[in-house]
Amino acid sequence: MLGIFLCTCAKQNPINFKKLRKRLEYLGKVEVYEFFCSPKGMEYIAHLTERFKLTSLCIAACSHKAEDFYRLGEEIGLPVCTVDIREDCGWVHSREEATEKAALLIKSAIAGMAVTRDSGVVVVGGRKDVILAGDYERAREFASFLPEEVEVKIIAYGAPGAGHSFIAGDVREISGEFGGFKVRYEAAPIDSSSCLRCGKCAEACPEGAISPLTCSISDSCTRCGRCLDACPVGAISFEKREATAEAGQVVVFGEWRGLRRHGVFVVEGEEDYAGVLSELIPGFYRRAKPRYIEAKLERCASGKSSIAGCQLCVEACPEGAVIRDGERIRFSDACCVGCGACAAVCPLSVPELAALSQEAIDAQLAALLSGRGIGKQVVAFVCENQLEGLLAMGRRRLSYPPVLPLFLPCTGALSIPNLLLPFALGADGVVVLNCERCRYSSDTAALDFTGRLLSSYGMGDALLEIRGGAPEEVAEALKGFYESLPPSPFAASEEIHGNQMQRVLQILKIFASFKLPEVRIQDERLAFGYAKVARERCTFCNACIAMCPTSALTKEGSKLEFSHALCIACRLCERACPEGAIKVRNVFDLREYVSEEKRTLVEGEMLPCEGCGRRVISRGMLRKAAQMLSKAGIAEDSLQMRLLEYCERCRAKKLLELLMEGRI
């Protein structure tokens, strides 16, 4: 049985708890108390848990006591979800609105908890070494802030100092991942590891081009070779030399346009020191972190037959946690920070946030939109980092409309179907509350696409994005949005299911039942494909059909057909086509998409076999085969050319016939 505990916060919450209790009694055991966060209140929860054999707990109170409730759950061994019904409800809305909203938030939290699964943990870190590259003086200064037990390697040009390894050189490439980076660098002309700093090379140089302290030779060098003769240990070479150094993490000082991945940090000035150190130092020590992503790689369209295909997730991940290995991709648990950007862009739902699955999002949205006594229904997708801003609005008693929040690890995890689903479930509007500066959600194609699509339905004002801002500014923005929001034209629909591609189609079919405007959107960031074929090049070889992971390309008789609703723009067909006949653009056409009609890309003439009459080869394929034989020096009237007109069955028969007749 589920236990629901409603705290009145010493009767400082004006919610109608009697009404709220009745609204929730069908869900489980409901108890109201003034101080559930007090030691006595905690004991009371534990007592009721044992008495009624409760299996999970939902505690609705104030947010700053949430950690105490989670600790209680750990002590008694039960899952706990908490809901803020004070700052998010009672202190910012009318009594009636606050009560209704509290009921919906509690139902949503319970629905989400019911389908939440433990994703497990991974152990990362523990390698106590780092490469500092680039500006030598900054690298030396930065190294002084690192723990003594950390091995520091500096790759730069400069006078070597004490306490760390020094390699004179210039970084060219960084590869690998957190805990195992390889740094390829061009070594300086003077090998810093063998140089004695005796200065004999500098004394021998007539141009004064050598600096033994920094192991460098300036452009004034004429390569006369006197330094080579003078060096007692052979540390100088004019040949270009590259080498590789390894470390668990890398810090680059100055501009860097190479690999950006978790564990690779860029320092542009002293103001970056604190932020980089706060992320760098924990990586030296072994620690457990959640496994953020669950990936169903068997459905991935990343590649096939050594040909690379879709790589939307690779391009979307700002941490470089999605790594391509040939035709396949993999997800690095060490690099992943759980932003969900990969899950947002994948049309086949290969990666999914373990702590907030699509099933959990669906369940919470359905619960939030299950009430009809709150006026306009507005869902607010809120980044977890913006939770404090919402609480501040409550503490300051800033009144705002009763929007219904659904908290995400990051709004960068929002996909197109997740933004559209609230409207399909009857919502009047959607708010996205982002951080002011966020590297994970700064450029989201999903928001742009959803905005343009809603505008075509006359609902351009039904989507609002708020990036940061003071509590007063956010409250005013919500008021203005809510007051001008017209009712949604869409009625609540049935359950939406499937992967992202399938969910988008189901939602848009619901929209199309009300209105079907003409919408055509071209955006390279979108997983909508629109194929065209150069008819004169196509030979009907079937390579494109064999490579398509979604069956968007099919062959019906002599026709090559294409389904816009199934194409995810992976371009495997385009890269596999030996004739370069097919091209795919990232285009979305609403009417063609929801119709699901197949469009004929090309229709080829299928020629009959000269023996049995079966139509087995296209004219284009026959022409191509003849051209290949001709290039190989085969005459047009040769037997090989004539045999092209027979199918594989009749070809052997024809050869045998000619042999028996003595004609070959």
C-alpha positions as CSV (number, residue, x, y, z in Angstrom):
1,M,0.0,0.0,0.0
2,L,1.1,3.5,-0.7
3,G,1.4,6.0,2.1
4,I,0.6,9.7,1.4
5,F,1.7,12.1,4.1
6,L,0.4,15.7,3.9
7,C,2.2,18.3,6.1
8,T,0.5,21.5,7.0
9,C,3.7,23.2,8.0
10,A,2.3,24.3,11.4
11,K,-0.9,25.4,9.6
12,Q,1.2,27.9,7.6
13,N,0.0,26.4,4.3
14,P,-3.5,27.7,3.3
15,I,-4.3,24.7,1.2
16,N,-7.7,23.0,2.0
17,F,-6.2,19.8,3.4
18,K,-9.6,18.2,4.1
19,K,-10.5,18.5,0.5
20,L,-7.0,17.4,-0.6
21,R,-7.2,14.3,1.6
22,K,-10.5,13.3,0.0
23,R,-9.0,13.8,-3.5
24,L,-6.2,11.3,-2.7
25,E,-7.8,8.6,-0.5
26,Y,-8.3,6.3,-3.5
27,L,-4.6,6.1,-4.0
28,G,-3.6,4.7,-0.6
29,K,-3.3,5.6,3.1
30,V,-3.5,9.4,3.6
31,E,-2.4,11.1,6.8
32,V,-2.4,14.9,7.6
33,Y,-0.1,16.2,10.3
34,E,1.4,19.6,11.3
35,F,5.0,18.7,11.7
36,F,6.0,15.6,9.7
37,C,9.6,17.0,9.4
38,S,10.0,17.0,13.2
39,P,11.5,14.0,15.1
40,K,8.0,13.2,16.3
41,G,6.6,13.5,12.8
42,M,9.3,11.2,11.4
43,E,8.5,8.6,14.1
44,Y,4.8,8.9,13.2
45,I,5.6,8.1,9.5
46,A,7.7,5.1,10.5
47,H,5.0,3.9,12.9
48,L,2.3,4.1,10.2
49,T,4.5,2.5,7.7
50,E,4.9,-0.6,9.9
51,R,1.3,-0.6,11.0
52,F,-0.3,-0.5,7.6
53,K,2.5,-2.4,5.8
54,L,3.2,0.5,3.5
55,T,5.4,-0.3,0.4
56,S,6.2,3.3,-0.7
57,L,5.8,6.8,0.6
58,C,4.8,10.2,-0.9
59,I,5.5,13.1,1.4
60,A,4.0,16.4,0.5
61,A,5.5,19.2,2.5
62,C,8.1,22.0,2.0
63,S,11.1,21.4,-0.2
64,H,13.9,22.3,2.3
65,K,13.1,19.2,4.4
66,A,13.1,16.8,1.4
67,E,16.6,15.4,2.2
68,D,15.4,14.5,5.7
69,F,12.5,12.5,4.2
70,Y,14.8,10.7,1.8
71,R,17.1,9.7,4.7
72,L,14.0,8.3,6.5
73,G,13.2,6.3,3.4
74,E,16.7,4.8,3.4
75,E,16.4,4.0,7.1
76,I,13.2,2.1,6.7
77,G,14.1,0.7,3.3
78,L,11.2,2.2,1.2
79,P,11.1,4.3,-1.9
80,V,10.2,7.9,-1.2
81,C,9.0,10.8,-3.4
82,T,8.6,14.3,-2.1
83,V,6.3,17.1,-3.4
84,D,6.5,20.8,-2.5
85,I,3.0,21.9,-1.8
86,R,3.9,25.0,0.1
87,E,6.2,27.2,-2.0
88,D,4.9,25.7,-5.3
89,C,1.2,25.8,-4.3
90,G,-0.1,27.3,-1.1
91,W,2.0,30.4,-1.0
92,V,1.6,31.5,-4.6
93,H,-2.0,30.6,-5.6
94,S,-5.5,31.1,-4.4
95,R,-6.7,28.4,-1.9
96,E,-8.8,26.6,-4.5
97,E,-6.1,26.7,-7.2
98,A,-3.4,25.6,-4.7
99,T,-5.5,22.7,-3.5
100,E,-6.2,21.5,-7.0
101,K,-2.6,21.9,-8.1
102,A,-1.3,20.1,-5.0
103,A,-3.5,17.1,-5.9
104,L,-2.2,17.0,-9.4
105,L,1.4,17.3,-8.4
106,I,1.1,14.5,-5.8
107,K,-0.6,12.3,-8.4
108,S,2.1,13.1,-10.9
109,A,4.9,12.3,-8.4
110,I,3.3,9.0,-7.5
111,A,2.8,8.0,-11.2
112,G,6.4,8.8,-11.9
113,M,7.6,6.8,-8.9
114,A,5.6,3.8,-9.9
115,V,7.6,3.4,-13.1
116,T,11.0,4.7,-12.0
117,R,13.7,2.0,-12.0
118,D,17.1,1.8,-10.5
119,S,19.7,2.5,-13.1
120,G,22.6,1.3,-11.0
121,V,26.0,3.0,-10.6
122,V,29.4,3.0,-12.3
123,V,32.7,3.6,-10.6
124,V,34.8,6.3,-12.4
125,G,38.0,8.3,-11.7
126,G,41.0,7.3,-9.6
127,R,43.7,8.0,-12.1
128,K,45.9,10.7,-10.5
129,D,47.6,12.3,-13.4
130,V,46.9,15.2,-15.7
131,I,48.5,16.8,-18.8
132,L,48.6,20.6,-18.8
133,A,49.2,22.0,-22.3
134,G,49.6,25.3,-24.0
135,D,50.6,28.5,-22.2
136,Y,53.6,27.4,-20.0
137,E,53.4,30.1,-17.3
138,R,49.7,29.6,-16.8
139,A,50.2,25.8,-16.6
140,R,52.9,26.2,-13.9
141,E,50.7,28.5,-11.9
142,F,47.7,26.2,-12.3
143,A,49.7,23.2,-11.2
144,S,50.4,24.8,-7.9
145,F,46.7,24.4,-7.0
146,L,46.6,20.7,-7.6
147,P,46.9,18.0,-4.9
148,E,50.5,16.9,-4.2
149,E,49.9,13.3,-5.1
150,V,48.8,14.2,-8.6
151,E,51.4,13.6,-11.3
152,V,51.5,16.7,-13.6
153,K,52.9,16.6,-17.1
154,I,53.3,19.9,-18.9
155,I,53.5,20.0,-22.7
156,A,54.5,23.5,-23.7
157,Y,57.4,25.7,-24.6
158,G,59.0,27.2,-21.5
159,A,61.7,26.9,-18.8
160,P,61.0,23.7,-16.8
161,G,60.2,24.1,-13.2
162,A,60.4,21.7,-10.3
163,G,57.8,19.2,-9.1
164,H,56.4,18.1,-12.5
165,S,57.4,16.5,-15.7
166,F,58.1,18.9,-18.6
167,I,57.8,18.1,-22.3
168,A,58.8,20.7,-24.8
169,G,56.3,20.6,-27.6
170,D,53.1,21.7,-29.2
171,V,49.8,19.7,-28.8
172,R,48.3,18.6,-32.1
173,E,45.5,16.2,-31.1
174,I,43.7,14.8,-28.1
175,S,41.9,11.4,-28.3
176,G,40.4,8.9,-25.9
177,E,38.1,9.5,-23.1
178,F,38.0,10.3,-19.4
179,G,40.6,8.2,-17.5
180,G,42.5,7.4,-20.7
181,F,43.3,10.3,-22.9
182,K,46.2,10.3,-25.5
183,V,47.8,13.6,-26.4
184,R,49.7,13.7,-29.6
185,Y,52.2,16.5,-29.8
186,E,54.9,17.7,-32.1
187,A,58.1,17.6,-30.1
188,A,60.5,20.5,-29.9
189,P,63.7,20.4,-31.8
190,I,65.6,19.9,-28.5
191,D,64.5,16.8,-26.6
192,S,63.6,18.2,-23.1
193,S,64.0,14.8,-21.4
194,S,67.6,14.3,-22.5
195,C,68.8,17.9,-22.7
196,L,71.5,18.8,-20.0
197,R,70.9,22.6,-20.2
198,C,74.6,22.9,-20.6
199,G,74.3,25.7,-23.1
200,K,76.9,24.4,-25.6
201,C,74.4,24.4,-28.4
202,A,73.6,28.1,-27.8
203,E,77.3,28.9,-27.7
204,A,77.9,27.1,-31.0
205,C,75.0,28.8,-32.8
206,P,76.2,31.7,-35.0
207,E,72.6,33.1,-35.3
208,G,71.7,33.0,-31.6
209,A,68.7,31.0,-32.5
210,I,68.8,28.5,-29.7
211,S,67.2,28.8,-26.2
212,P,68.2,25.7,-24.2
213,L,66.0,26.7,-21.2
214,T,62.9,26.5,-23.3
215,C,64.3,23.7,-25.7
216,S,63.3,25.9,-28.6
217,I,65.0,27.0,-31.8
218,S,63.8,30.2,-33.5
219,D,63.1,30.8,-37.2
220,S,66.5,32.5,-37.6
221,C,68.1,29.0,-37.6
222,T,70.0,28.3,-40.9
223,R,70.4,24.6,-40.0
224,C,74.2,24.9,-40.3
225,G,74.5,21.8,-38.0
226,R,77.0,23.3,-35.5
227,C,74.6,22.7,-32.6
228,L,74.3,19.0,-33.5
229,D,78.1,18.7,-33.3
230,A,78.2,20.6,-30.0
231,C,75.5,18.7,-28.1
232,P,77.1,16.0,-25.9
233,V,74.0,13.9,-25.6
234,G,72.5,14.1,-29.1
235,A,69.3,15.9,-27.9
236,I,68.9,18.0,-31.0
237,S,67.2,17.0,-34.2
238,F,65.9,19.0,-37.2
239,E,63.6,16.3,-38.2
240,K,59.9,16.7,-37.4
241,R,59.1,14.4,-34.5
242,E,55.7,13.5,-33.1
243,A,55.1,11.6,-29.9
244,T,52.2,10.7,-27.6
245,A,51.7,11.3,-23.8
246,E,48.9,9.7,-21.8
247,A,46.9,10.9,-18.8
248,G,43.5,10.6,-17.1
249,Q,42.5,14.2,-17.8
250,V,43.8,17.1,-19.9
251,V,43.8,20.9,-19.4
252,V,44.5,23.2,-22.3
253,F,45.5,26.8,-21.7
254,G,44.5,29.2,-24.5
255,E,42.4,28.6,-27.6
256,W,41.5,24.9,-28.4
257,R,39.4,23.7,-31.3
258,G,40.0,20.0,-31.0
259,L,38.3,17.3,-28.9
260,R,35.9,18.6,-26.2
261,R,34.9,15.8,-23.9
262,H,34.3,15.3,-20.3
263,G,37.8,15.3,-18.8
264,V,39.2,17.8,-21.3
265,F,39.1,21.4,-19.9
266,V,39.9,24.7,-21.6
267,V,41.3,27.6,-19.6
268,E,41.2,30.9,-21.3
269,G,42.0,33.1,-18.3
270,E,42.6,33.1,-14.5
271,E,38.8,33.5,-14.0
272,D,38.4,30.0,-15.3
273,Y,40.6,28.4,-12.7
274,A,38.0,27.8,-9.9
275,G,35.4,26.3,-12.2
276,V,37.9,23.9,-13.9
277,L,39.5,22.9,-10.6
278,S,36.1,22.1,-9.1
279,E,35.5,19.6,-12.0
280,L,39.1,18.4,-12.4
281,I,40.1,17.5,-8.9
282,P,37.2,15.0,-8.1
283,G,38.3,13.1,-11.2
284,F,41.5,12.1,-9.5
285,Y,39.6,9.9,-7.0
286,R,37.5,6.8,-7.5
287,R,33.8,7.5,-7.0
288,A,30.4,6.1,-7.8
289,K,28.1,7.9,-10.1
290,P,24.7,7.0,-11.5
291,R,24.5,5.3,-14.9
292,Y,22.5,8.0,-16.6
293,I,21.8,6.4,-20.0
294,E,20.2,3.1,-21.0
295,A,20.8,2.4,-24.7
296,K,19.0,-0.1,-26.9
297,L,21.8,-0.3,-29.5
298,E,20.1,-3.1,-31.5
299,R,17.7,-0.5,-33.0
300,C,20.4,2.0,-33.7
301,A,20.9,3.4,-37.3
302,S,24.5,4.5,-36.7
303,G,25.8,2.4,-39.5
304,K,25.7,-0.8,-41.5
305,S,28.1,-2.8,-43.7
306,S,31.0,-0.5,-42.7
307,I,29.1,2.6,-43.8
308,A,28.4,5.3,-41.2
309,G,24.8,6.4,-40.9
310,C,23.0,8.6,-38.4
311,Q,25.0,10.5,-35.9
312,L,22.6,12.9,-34.4
313,C,23.4,11.8,-30.8
314,V,27.2,12.1,-31.5
315,E,26.7,15.7,-32.6
316,A,24.2,16.6,-29.9
317,C,26.4,15.5,-26.9
318,P,28.4,18.5,-25.6
319,E,30.5,16.2,-23.3
320,G,31.6,13.9,-26.1
321,A,30.1,10.9,-24.2
322,V,28.7,9.4,-27.4
323,I,31.6,7.9,-29.3
324,R,31.7,6.5,-32.8
325,D,33.7,3.3,-33.3
326,G,33.5,2.6,-37.0
327,E,29.9,2.0,-38.0
328,R,28.8,1.7,-34.4
329,I,28.4,4.1,-31.5
330,R,28.8,3.6,-27.8
331,F,27.9,5.6,-24.7
332,S,30.7,6.4,-22.2
333,D,29.4,6.1,-18.6
334,A,32.5,8.0,-17.5
335,C,31.9,11.0,-19.7
336,C,28.1,11.2,-19.5
337,V,26.6,13.9,-17.2
338,G,23.0,12.9,-17.8
339,C,21.8,16.0,-19.7
340,G,19.7,13.8,-22.0
341,A,20.6,15.7,-25.2
342,C,21.2,12.4,-27.0
343,A,17.8,11.1,-26.0
344,A,16.1,14.3,-27.2
345,V,17.4,13.9,-30.8
346,C,17.3,10.2,-31.4
347,P,14.2,9.3,-33.6
348,L,14.5,5.6,-32.7
349,S,14.7,6.2,-29.0
350,V,18.0,4.3,-28.7
351,P,19.3,6.2,-25.6
352,E,16.9,6.9,-22.8
353,L,17.5,8.7,-19.4
354,A,17.5,5.9,-16.9
355,A,16.2,8.1,-14.0
356,L,13.5,9.7,-16.1
357,S,12.3,7.2,-18.8
358,Q,9.8,8.1,-21.5
359,E,7.3,5.9,-19.6
360,A,7.8,8.1,-16.5
361,I,7.4,11.3,-18.4
362,D,4.2,10.0,-20.0
363,A,2.8,8.9,-16.6
364,Q,3.6,12.3,-15.0
365,L,2.1,14.3,-17.9
366,A,-1.1,12.2,-17.9
367,A,-1.5,12.7,-14.1
368,L,-0.8,16.5,-14.3
369,L,-3.5,16.9,-17.0
370,S,-6.0,14.6,-15.4
371,G,-7.8,17.5,-13.6
372,R,-10.2,20.0,-15.1
373,G,-10.8,22.3,-12.1
374,I,-7.7,24.5,-12.4
375,G,-8.7,26.7,-15.4
376,K,-6.2,26.9,-18.2
377,Q,-3.9,23.9,-18.2
378,V,-0.3,24.8,-18.7
379,V,2.6,22.3,-18.3
380,A,6.0,23.8,-17.3
381,F,9.0,21.7,-18.2
382,V,11.5,22.9,-15.6
383,C,15.3,22.3,-15.4
384,E,16.2,21.0,-12.0
385,N,18.7,23.9,-11.7
386,Q,15.7,26.2,-11.9
387,L,14.0,24.6,-8.9
388,E,15.5,27.1,-6.5
389,G,14.1,30.0,-8.6
390,L,10.5,28.6,-8.3
391,L,11.0,28.2,-4.5
392,A,12.2,31.8,-4.3
393,M,9.0,32.9,-5.9
394,G,7.1,31.0,-3.2
395,R,9.1,32.4,-0.3
396,R,8.6,35.9,-1.6
397,R,4.8,35.2,-2.0
398,L,5.0,36.2,-5.7
399,S,1.6,35.2,-7.1
400,Y,1.6,33.6,-10.5
401,P,-0.8,31.3,-12.5
402,P,-1.1,27.6,-11.5
403,V,1.3,26.2,-14.1
404,L,2.0,22.5,-13.6
405,P,5.7,21.7,-13.3
406,L,7.5,18.6,-14.6
407,F,11.1,18.6,-13.5
408,L,13.9,17.4,-15.8
409,P,17.6,16.9,-15.3
410,C,18.0,19.4,-18.1
411,T,15.6,20.9,-20.6
412,G,18.1,19.8,-23.3
413,A,16.4,16.4,-22.8
414,L,13.2,17.7,-24.3
415,S,12.3,16.0,-27.6
416,I,9.8,17.1,-30.2
417,P,7.1,14.5,-29.1
418,N,7.6,15.5,-25.5
419,L,6.9,19.1,-26.3
420,L,3.9,18.2,-28.4
421,L,2.4,15.5,-26.1
422,P,0.9,18.0,-23.6
423,F,-1.2,19.5,-26.4
424,A,-2.3,16.1,-27.5
425,L,-3.4,15.4,-23.9
426,G,-5.5,18.6,-23.7
427,A,-3.0,21.2,-22.4
428,D,-3.6,24.8,-23.5
429,G,0.1,25.8,-23.3
430,V,3.6,24.7,-22.5
431,V,6.4,26.6,-20.7
432,V,10.0,25.6,-20.8
433,L,12.0,27.1,-17.9
434,N,15.7,27.0,-18.9
435,C,18.9,28.2,-17.3
436,E,20.1,31.5,-18.6
437,R,23.3,30.0,-20.0
438,C,23.2,26.3,-20.7
439,R,25.5,24.4,-23.0
440,Y,23.1,21.5,-23.2
441,S,19.9,23.4,-24.2
442,S,21.3,26.5,-25.9
443,D,20.5,25.3,-29.4
444,T,17.5,23.0,-29.4
445,A,15.9,22.1,-32.7
446,A,12.9,20.6,-30.9
447,L,11.8,24.0,-29.5
448,D,12.3,25.7,-32.9
449,F,10.3,23.0,-34.7
450,T,7.5,22.9,-32.2
451,G,7.2,26.7,-32.3
452,R,6.9,26.8,-36.0
453,L,4.5,23.9,-36.1
454,L,2.2,25.4,-33.5
455,S,2.3,28.7,-35.4
456,S,0.8,27.0,-38.4
457,Y,-2.2,26.0,-36.2
458,G,-2.6,29.6,-34.9
459,M,-1.0,28.6,-31.6
460,G,2.3,30.4,-31.8
461,D,1.7,32.0,-28.4
462,A,1.0,28.6,-26.7
463,L,4.8,27.9,-26.3
464,L,6.9,30.0,-24.0
465,E,10.6,29.7,-23.3
466,I,12.0,31.5,-20.2
467,R,15.8,31.6,-19.8
468,G,16.7,32.3,-16.2
469,G,15.7,35.7,-14.8
470,A,14.9,37.1,-11.4
471,P,11.9,35.5,-9.6
472,E,9.8,38.7,-10.2
473,E,10.6,38.6,-13.9
474,V,9.6,34.9,-14.2
475,A,6.4,35.5,-12.3
476,E,5.4,38.4,-14.6
477,A,6.3,36.4,-17.7
478,L,4.1,33.6,-16.6
479,K,1.2,36.0,-15.8
480,G,1.4,37.6,-19.3
481,F,1.6,34.2,-21.0
482,Y,-1.3,32.7,-19.0
483,E,-3.6,35.7,-19.4
484,S,-3.2,35.9,-23.2
485,L,-3.4,32.1,-23.8
486,P,-6.4,31.0,-25.8
487,P,-8.0,27.5,-25.2
488,S,-6.4,24.7,-27.1
489,P,-8.3,23.4,-30.2
490,F,-7.2,19.9,-29.5
491,A,-9.2,17.4,-27.4
492,A,-7.5,15.0,-25.0
493,S,-6.3,11.9,-27.0
494,E,-5.7,8.3,-26.4
495,E,-2.3,6.9,-25.2
496,I,0.7,7.7,-27.3
497,H,3.3,5.0,-27.6
498,G,6.4,3.8,-29.5
499,N,9.7,5.4,-30.3
500,Q,10.1,9.1,-31.0
501,M,9.4,8.8,-34.7
502,Q,6.2,6.8,-34.1
503,R,5.1,9.2,-31.3
504,V,5.5,12.3,-33.5
505,L,3.4,10.6,-36.2
506,Q,0.6,9.7,-33.8
507,I,0.5,13.2,-32.3
508,L,0.5,14.9,-35.6
509,K,-2.4,12.7,-36.8
510,I,-4.4,13.9,-33.8
511,F,-3.6,17.5,-34.8
512,A,-4.4,16.8,-38.4
513,S,-7.9,15.6,-37.4
514,F,-8.6,19.3,-36.5
515,K,-6.7,21.0,-39.2
516,L,-4.1,20.2,-41.8
517,P,-2.1,23.4,-42.7
518,E,0.6,23.4,-45.2
519,V,3.9,23.2,-43.4
520,R,7.4,22.6,-44.8
521,I,10.4,23.0,-42.6
522,Q,14.0,22.5,-43.6
523,D,16.5,22.2,-40.7
524,E,19.7,20.1,-40.7
525,R,19.3,19.4,-37.0
526,L,16.0,17.5,-37.5
527,A,15.6,13.7,-38.0
528,F,13.1,14.2,-40.9
529,G,14.3,13.0,-44.3
530,Y,13.0,13.8,-47.8
531,A,14.5,11.6,-50.5
532,K,14.9,12.3,-54.2
533,V,16.4,10.1,-57.0
534,A,18.2,11.0,-60.2
535,R,16.2,8.8,-62.5
536,E,18.9,8.6,-65.2
537,R,21.4,7.2,-62.7
538,C,19.3,4.6,-60.8
539,T,19.9,1.0,-61.8
540,F,17.4,-0.6,-59.3
541,C,20.3,-2.4,-57.6
542,N,18.4,-2.5,-54.2
543,A,21.4,-1.2,-52.2
544,C,19.4,1.7,-50.8
545,I,16.5,-0.6,-49.8
546,A,18.9,-3.1,-48.1
547,M,20.5,-0.3,-46.1
548,C,17.4,1.5,-44.9
549,P,16.9,0.8,-41.2
550,T,13.3,2.0,-41.1
551,S,11.9,0.6,-44.3
552,A,11.3,4.1,-45.6
553,L,12.5,2.8,-49.0
554,T,10.6,-0.2,-50.6
555,K,10.3,-1.7,-54.0
556,E,6.9,-2.4,-55.5
557,G,7.2,-4.1,-58.8
558,S,9.2,-1.7,-61.0
559,K,8.7,1.2,-58.6
560,L,11.1,2.5,-55.9
561,E,8.8,4.0,-53.3
562,F,9.6,6.3,-50.4
563,S,7.7,7.0,-47.1
564,H,8.4,10.4,-45.6
565,A,6.9,9.4,-42.3
566,L,9.5,6.6,-41.9
567,C,12.7,8.4,-43.0
568,I,15.0,9.6,-40.2
569,A,17.6,11.2,-42.6
570,C,20.4,8.8,-41.6
571,R,21.6,8.9,-45.2
572,L,22.7,5.2,-45.2
573,C,20.9,4.9,-48.6
574,E,22.7,7.9,-50.0
575,R,26.2,6.7,-48.9
576,A,25.5,3.1,-50.1
577,C,24.3,4.0,-53.6
578,P,27.0,3.1,-56.0
579,E,25.7,5.5,-58.6
580,G,25.2,8.4,-56.3
581,A,21.6,8.5,-57.5
582,I,19.7,9.2,-54.2
583,K,20.0,12.3,-52.1
584,V,18.3,13.0,-48.8
585,R,17.6,16.4,-47.3
586,N,16.5,17.3,-43.8
587,V,13.0,18.4,-44.7
588,F,9.6,18.0,-43.0
589,D,6.4,18.2,-45.0
590,L,3.4,18.0,-42.7
591,R,0.8,16.9,-45.2
592,E,3.0,14.2,-46.7
593,Y,4.2,13.1,-43.3
594,V,0.7,12.5,-41.8
595,S,-0.7,10.9,-44.9
596,E,1.8,8.1,-44.7
597,E,1.4,7.7,-48.4
598,K,4.3,6.2,-50.4
599,R,5.8,8.4,-53.1
600,T,7.3,6.9,-56.2
601,L,10.9,8.1,-56.5
602,V,11.6,6.3,-59.8
603,E,9.9,3.7,-62.0
604,G,12.2,1.6,-64.1
605,E,11.4,-0.6,-67.0
606,M,11.9,-4.2,-66.0
607,L,13.1,-6.3,-69.0
608,P,12.1,-9.9,-69.5
609,C,14.5,-12.8,-69.6
610,E,15.2,-14.0,-73.1
611,G,14.7,-17.6,-71.9
612,C,11.8,-17.8,-69.5
613,G,10.2,-14.4,-70.0
614,R,10.4,-13.4,-66.3
615,R,11.0,-9.7,-65.7
616,V,14.2,-9.8,-63.7
617,I,16.4,-6.9,-64.6
618,S,15.9,-3.2,-65.0
619,R,17.0,-1.5,-68.2
620,G,19.3,0.7,-66.1
621,M,21.0,-2.3,-64.5
622,L,21.5,-4.0,-67.9
623,R,23.0,-0.8,-69.2
624,K,25.3,-0.5,-66.3
625,A,26.5,-4.2,-66.6
626,A,27.1,-3.7,-70.3
627,Q,29.2,-0.6,-69.7
628,M,31.3,-2.4,-67.1
629,L,32.0,-5.3,-69.6
630,S,32.7,-2.9,-72.3
631,K,35.3,-1.1,-70.1
632,A,36.9,-4.5,-69.5
633,G,37.4,-4.9,-73.2
634,I,34.4,-7.2,-74.0
635,A,33.0,-6.7,-77.4
636,E,29.3,-5.7,-77.8
637,D,28.5,-8.8,-79.9
638,S,30.3,-11.2,-77.5
639,L,28.7,-14.2,-75.7
640,Q,29.1,-12.4,-72.4
641,M,27.1,-9.5,-73.6
642,R,24.4,-11.7,-75.0
643,L,24.1,-13.7,-71.7
644,L,23.2,-10.5,-69.8
645,E,19.8,-10.8,-71.4
646,Y,19.1,-14.1,-69.5
647,C,18.2,-14.6,-65.8
648,E,20.6,-16.5,-63.5
649,R,18.5,-19.7,-64.1
650,C,18.4,-19.6,-67.9
651,R,22.0,-18.4,-68.3
652,A,23.4,-21.8,-67.3
653,K,20.9,-23.6,-69.6
654,K,21.9,-21.3,-72.5
655,L,25.6,-22.0,-71.9
656,L,25.0,-25.8,-71.8
657,E,22.9,-25.5,-75.0
658,L,25.6,-23.7,-76.9
659,L,28.2,-26.1,-75.7
660,M,26.2,-29.1,-76.9
661,E,25.7,-27.4,-80.3
662,G,29.4,-26.8,-80.5
663,R,28.9,-23.1,-81.0
664,I,31.3,-22.2,-78.1
